[in-house]
Amino acid sequence: MSLFNPWVILGIVMAVLSSFGAGYYSGEQSENTRQQIEVARLNQQARETEQRMGEVAQTYAQTLRKANNVAKAKETKLRTDIASGERKLFIPVKAPECAVSATADSPAPSGDTEARAELDGRTAQALVNLTSRGDQAIRDLNTCIDQYETLRKMK
């Protein structure tokens, strides 16, 4: 048997190719296993992060509900006070210019000298409604911003 025999050369080539093929197959299987382990680890990490984010969102939702309840109680009291006349809303108005000049011996006015007009009940209630909706929107937006910033820093 000579080294140049085609059957010997074919045997050597087949042995080398089969060893490369076995190594490739083994490496592919171990890489596949490693990737599956890595995917499982990342999935677990994502689930934990998602759970923490859910807890943060729940905390902010509870905080917003409490703030809304406090604001609603204040709004209800304000509406009741306005309806009963206990509280009145005023707006400043331009004071009419008086053509009569004050005499030197007349006493100077004391207290509040600002010219203002009282709002009627419906207008006052509408103003309270408008401001309460604005305050609600501001609370919602601020909570959303705070929650976003907290969640952004979690990653």
C-alpha positions as CSV (number, residue, x, y, z in Angstrom):
1,M,0.0,0.0,0.0
2,S,1.4,3.2,-1.1
3,L,0.5,6.7,0.1
4,F,-0.5,7.6,-3.4
5,N,-3.1,5.0,-3.6
6,P,-6.5,6.7,-4.3
7,W,-8.2,4.7,-1.6
8,V,-5.7,5.7,1.1
9,I,-6.0,9.4,0.0
10,L,-9.8,9.1,0.0
11,G,-9.7,7.5,3.5
12,I,-7.5,10.3,4.8
13,V,-9.7,13.0,3.3
14,M,-12.8,11.3,4.7
15,A,-11.2,11.1,8.1
16,V,-10.3,14.8,8.1
17,L,-13.7,15.9,6.8
18,S,-15.6,13.7,9.3
19,S,-13.5,15.1,12.2
20,F,-14.3,18.7,11.0
21,G,-17.9,17.8,10.5
22,A,-18.2,16.3,14.0
23,G,-16.5,19.3,15.5
24,Y,-18.8,21.6,13.6
25,Y,-21.9,19.7,14.7
26,S,-20.7,19.6,18.3
27,G,-19.9,23.3,18.3
28,E,-23.2,24.2,16.7
29,Q,-25.0,22.2,19.4
30,S,-23.1,23.8,22.2
31,E,-23.6,27.3,20.8
32,N,-27.4,26.5,20.4
33,T,-27.5,25.4,24.0
34,R,-25.5,28.5,25.1
35,Q,-27.9,30.8,23.2
36,Q,-31.0,29.1,24.7
37,I,-29.5,29.6,28.2
38,E,-28.8,33.3,27.4
39,V,-32.3,33.8,26.0
40,A,-33.8,32.3,29.1
41,R,-31.7,34.5,31.4
42,L,-32.6,37.6,29.4
43,N,-36.3,36.6,29.5
44,Q,-36.1,36.2,33.2
45,Q,-34.4,39.6,33.6
46,A,-37.1,41.2,31.4
47,R,-39.9,39.6,33.5
48,E,-38.3,41.0,36.7
49,T,-37.9,44.5,35.1
50,E,-41.5,44.4,33.9
51,Q,-42.7,43.4,37.3
52,R,-40.8,46.3,39.0
53,M,-42.2,48.7,36.3
54,G,-45.7,47.4,37.0
55,E,-45.2,48.1,40.7
56,V,-43.9,51.6,40.0
57,A,-46.9,52.3,37.8
58,Q,-49.2,51.0,40.4
59,T,-47.6,53.2,43.1
60,Y,-48.0,56.2,40.9
61,A,-51.6,55.4,40.1
62,Q,-52.3,55.1,43.9
63,T,-50.6,58.4,44.5
64,L,-52.6,60.1,41.8
65,R,-55.8,58.6,43.1
66,K,-55.1,60.0,46.6
67,A,-54.2,63.4,45.2
68,N,-57.4,63.4,43.1
69,N,-59.5,62.5,46.2
70,V,-57.9,65.3,48.2
71,A,-58.5,67.8,45.4
72,K,-62.1,66.5,44.9
73,A,-62.8,67.1,48.6
74,K,-61.4,70.6,48.4
75,E,-63.4,71.3,45.3
76,T,-66.6,70.0,46.8
77,K,-66.1,72.2,49.9
78,L,-65.4,75.2,47.7
79,R,-68.5,74.6,45.6
80,T,-70.6,74.2,48.8
81,D,-69.2,77.4,50.2
82,I,-69.9,79.3,47.0
83,A,-73.4,77.9,46.8
84,S,-74.2,78.8,50.4
85,G,-72.7,82.3,50.1
86,E,-70.0,81.6,52.7
87,R,-67.4,82.3,50.1
88,K,-67.6,84.8,47.4
89,L,-65.4,85.3,44.3
90,F,-64.5,88.7,43.1
91,I,-62.6,90.1,40.1
92,P,-60.8,93.4,40.0
93,V,-62.4,96.1,37.9
94,K,-61.2,99.4,36.8
95,A,-62.3,102.0,39.2
96,P,-64.2,104.9,37.7
97,E,-62.4,108.1,37.7
98,C,-64.1,110.5,40.0
99,A,-64.5,114.1,38.8
100,V,-64.9,115.3,42.3
101,S,-61.6,116.0,44.0
102,A,-61.2,115.1,47.6
103,T,-61.1,117.9,50.1
104,A,-58.1,118.4,52.3
105,D,-60.2,117.8,55.5
106,S,-61.9,114.5,54.2
107,P,-60.5,111.4,55.8
108,A,-58.4,109.1,53.7
109,P,-60.1,105.9,52.9
110,S,-59.1,103.0,55.1
111,G,-58.9,99.3,54.4
112,D,-59.3,97.7,51.0
113,T,-59.7,100.4,48.3
114,E,-59.4,98.1,45.3
115,A,-62.4,98.2,43.0
116,R,-63.8,94.8,42.5
117,A,-67.0,93.1,41.4
118,E,-68.5,89.9,42.8
119,L,-69.2,87.0,40.4
120,D,-72.6,85.5,40.4
121,G,-73.1,81.9,41.5
122,R,-73.2,80.3,38.1
123,T,-70.1,82.1,36.9
124,A,-68.2,81.2,40.1
125,Q,-69.2,77.5,39.7
126,A,-68.1,77.6,36.1
127,L,-64.8,79.1,37.1
128,V,-64.3,76.5,39.8
129,N,-65.1,73.8,37.2
130,L,-62.6,75.2,34.7
131,T,-59.8,75.4,37.3
132,S,-60.5,72.0,38.7
133,R,-60.3,70.4,35.2
134,G,-57.0,72.3,34.6
135,D,-55.6,71.2,38.0
136,Q,-56.7,67.6,37.2
137,A,-54.8,67.8,33.8
138,I,-51.7,69.2,35.5
139,R,-51.8,66.4,38.2
140,D,-52.2,63.8,35.5
141,L,-49.3,65.2,33.4
142,N,-47.0,65.6,36.3
143,T,-47.7,62.1,37.5
144,C,-47.1,60.8,33.9
145,I,-43.8,62.7,33.7
146,D,-42.6,61.5,37.1
147,Q,-43.5,57.9,36.3
148,Y,-41.8,58.1,32.9
149,E,-38.6,59.5,34.5
150,T,-38.6,56.8,37.2
151,L,-39.1,54.0,34.6
152,R,-36.5,55.4,32.3
153,K,-33.9,55.4,35.1
154,M,-34.8,51.8,36.0
155,K,-33.2,50.4,32.8
